[in-house]
Amino acid sequence: MPLPISELQKLHIDDPLIEIIAIDATNKGGEFFYITGNPPPAGQTAIMFKGKTVISLPMQTDGWEENVDGLLPTPTLTVSNINKDLFDIVQSTGDLVGAKVLRYLIFAKNLDNGSQPDSTKASEPATFVIERKTHHSDTHISWRCILPFELPNLTIPRRRILRSRGFPGAGKGQRL
């Protein structure tokens, strides 16, 4: 269930809004994991979301918002590389290019280990795909994301509609 607007408009000093990024690298031979730039809530050692431990790393994201200009969002994701927490995953999956990225927003109280656990109160995830790695250094790694339908060589519809392939309505039309 999406977050109600009235709840979003309230200022929650004791209950911050947590941004959680899910990266699904299973199509690249990797794993599915959650990361966040937020520290665990007071008195907790980790952030739990949908039954999994969220990796807490210094990170920065931007460009998620949609606008009315007709330009599609192209978010960037920058994650700290100082402790090399994601180094093995990035190396083994071809820089995570092609991995699916989901962005969730949830209040700290609704995390699995929050005061009112209910992960269904997270926002609907914004879904993107990692297009390319833009920077990799000893301090941080950055990626550029695109919408799934912007992938190169993607055609819509994915199947060709041919009369000989089980689509009897395709082909010559009937005259009335």
N, C-alpha and C positions, 0 to 999 in steps of 0.2 A: 504494500500500500504506500503510495507517495506521501511525502511529508505535507501536512496541511500548511497553507500559506500563513495562517494565523500563528502557527508555531514557529515558522521560519522568521517572521517579523519580530518576534520577541527577542530581546537581548538576553542571552544566557551567559552570564559570567562564570557560573559554576558548572555549566553544561556546554562545553564548546562543540562546534560542528567539526566533525572529523572527516577528512578526505581520505578515502581508501582507493588505491589503484590495484586492480586485479590484472595480472598478466598471465595469459594462457598460451604457453609455449609448447603445448603438447603436440601441435602439428609440426613442430620443428625438432621433436625428439626430446624436449625439455619437460618442464613440470608446470603446474598451475600454482601460482603463489600470489599473496597479497603484500603490498608495501604501503607505507604511510609516512608522512613527514611529521606527524604528531607524536609526542611522547605518550607513554601509557598514562591513564588517569591516575590521580593521586591514590596511593595505597595499592596500586597494581604493578605487577612486574612486566606484563605484556598486554597487548590489545588482542582480543579475540573477536572474530567476525565470521559468522556462518560456520562455526565449529572449527575454524582454523586459526592458528597464530599468525598475526600480521607482523611482518618485518618492519621495524621502526628505523628509518634511515633519514638523515637530512636530505630533503628533496624539494624541488620547486617545479610547479606546473603552471602553465598559462595557455591561453588561446582556446579554451573549451567553449566559450560562449558563442551562441549563434546570433546573427544579426540580420537585419532586413535589407542589407545592401546586395544580397545575392551571392556574397562570398561565403564559401564553405569554411567551417572551422578547421584549422590545422594546428592542433595543440602540440606543445613541446613538453617533454618530460625530462627533467635533469635530476640525476640521483648521485649522491656522494659515492666516491670510489676510494675513499681514504682507507677503509678497513677491508676493501676487496670483497665485500659481502656478496655481490652479484657477479663477480669476475668469472667464476667457473661457469655459471649459467649463460652469461653473454658469450663466452668463448665457444661453448659446446653447441650453441643453437644458431650460429651464424649471425651474431650481433642482435639476435631477437627480431630480425627483419621478417615481417609476415606474421608475427605473434599478435594475438587479439588483446586489446586493452579495454578494460571496463573501469569506469570512474563512478564510485559510489560516494554519496554524502550521507552521513548519519550522525545524530547527536550521541555524545559519549554515554549518556544514560541508557541508550538502546543497544549498545554493544553487548555481546554475549556475556561479558563480565562486568556490565554496567549495573546501575541501581534498578533499572526497569528493562531487563533484557528482552529485546524484540527486534531481530534483524530484518523483519518484514517492513519496518518503518524507515528503512533506508530509501533514498531516492531511486527512481528508475535509473539503471546504469546507462551512461553515455558510452556507446560502443565505437571503438576505433581500431585501426590496424597500424602497427609500426611500419612506416614506409622506409626509413633509413636511420642509421646512426649518424648523427651530425658532429659529435665530438667525443673523444675518449682520451682521458689523461689520467694521471695519478690521483687527481683530486675529484673528478666527476665524469659522468657519462651522460650524454644527451641524445635523445631520439626525437624525430619528427613523426607525428601520427597523421593519418588520413582516415576518411570515412571508408567503410568497407566497399562501397560501390565505386570508389575512385581507383581501385587496384588496376594496374596495367593488364591489358589483354582480357578484361572482364567484359563479357557481352550480356546484354539483357534483351530478350530472355536467354537463359543459359542453354536451353535446348532449341534446336531449329524445329519449327513447326512445318512438317512435311506431310502431305496426304498419304504417302506410302509408309509412314511411321506411326500410324494409328490416330491421325487427326483427320477424320473424314470431312470436316468442314473446310479444310484448307484446299486451295486450288480454285478451279473455275466456279464461279457463282451461278446460281440458277436464275433464270429469267422469270419474272413474274408476269 
